[in-house]
C-alpha cells in the first residue's frame, strides 16, 4: 500500500491573508510529506468556486523544484476543457522538470459552470475527452501529430518536449460511478482513480472494480503492474 494526499483546497481570504501564503503553506506541507515518506501528491483542476488549481502543472512544477522523490499527480486534469497539444506539452514539461515524477490523472469534470465558462457544450465532454487523450498519447510517443477528429484537427505538429518516462507517464483514469468508466480504464490499461466515499457500501465499489480487472485481463494487460487509487 502507498500513501498520498489529494489537494482540492479552498481559499479563504480571512484565513490565508494572501495567495502567496495560501500556496506557500501547501508547498511547506508537501515538503514535510516527502520527509515523512508519503508516496505522492495529487492536484485537482478547477476554475470556479475559489478552490483547487486553475493550472496544476504550474503549481506542480514549483513543487518539483522543492522536492526530490515524491510523485506529482493530477486528480484530475480536465481534458475536454483544454487544448490537447497544450496539455501534452505542459505535462511533458512537468515530467522533465520533476525528473520523471508525473502521474497524469484524467477526467471530464462534474461542474456545469466550468463548461459554460469555456463555452463548451457539456454534451460534447465524452467525445472531446477521448479525442484529446488520443492526441496527447500521439504527442508523447510520435515525432509529429496529425489528427482528424470531430472536435480537433491537427496537421503535422511537432510537440515538444517529450516526457522523461517512456513510453509515457502513468495514466490514472477517473472511475467514479458509471460501470463504463471502469471497463474502459481496464481495456486501455490505465490505473483506476476511484471515489470510495461515493459508495455507501464497499461491495458496490468492489463490483465495479471486478469490471475493471476483467476488462484489464481481457485486453492482455498484466494486473500485477496496475495500481488502484
Residue, then its C-alpha position, 0 to 999 in steps of 0.5 A: x500500500x502507498x500513501x498520498x494526499x489529494x489537494x482540492x483546497x479552498x481559499x479563504x481570504x480571512x484565513x490565508x491573508x494572501x495567495x502567496x501564503x495560501x500556496x506557500x503553506x501547501x508547498x511547506x506541507x508537501x515538503x514535510x510529506x516527502x520527509x515523512x515518506x508519503x508516496x505522492x501528491x495529487x492536484x485537482x483542476x478547477x476554475x470556479x468556486x475559489x478552490x483547487x488549481x486553475x493550472x496544476x502543472x504550474x503549481x506542480x512544477x514549483x513543487x518539483x523544484x522543492x522536492x526530490x522523490x515524491x510523485x506529482x499527480x493530477x486528480x484530475x486534469x480536465x481534458x475536454x476543457x483544454x487544448x490537447x497539444x497544450x496539455x501534452x506539452x505542459x505535462x511533458x514539461x512537468x515530467x522533465x522538470x520533476x525528473x520523471x515524477x508525473x502521474x497524469x490523472x484524467x477526467x471530464x469534470x462534474x461542474x456545469x459552470x466550468x463548461x459554460x465558462x469555456x463555452x463548451x457544450x457539456x454534451x460534447x465532454x465524452x467525445x472531446x475527452x477521448x479525442x484529446x487523450x488520443x492526441x496527447x498519447x500521439x504527442x508523447x510517443x510520435x515525432x509529429x501529430x496529425x489528427x482528424x477528429x470531430x472536435x480537433x484537427x491537427x496537421x503535422x505538429x511537432x510537440x515538444x518536449x517529450x516526457x522523461x518516462x517512456x513510453x509515457x507517464x502513468x495514466x490514472x483514469x477517473x472511475x467514479x460511478x458509471x460501470x463504463x468508466x471502469x471497463x474502459x480504464x481496464x481495456x486501455x490499461x490505465x490505473x483506476x482513480x476511484x471515489x470510495x466515499x461515493x459508495x455507501x457500501x464497499x461491495x458496490x465499489x468492489x463490483x465495479x472494480x471486478x469490471x475493471x480487472x476483467x476488462x484489464x485481463x481481457x485486453x492482455x494487460x498484466x494486473x500485477x503492474x496496475x495500481x488502484x487509487 
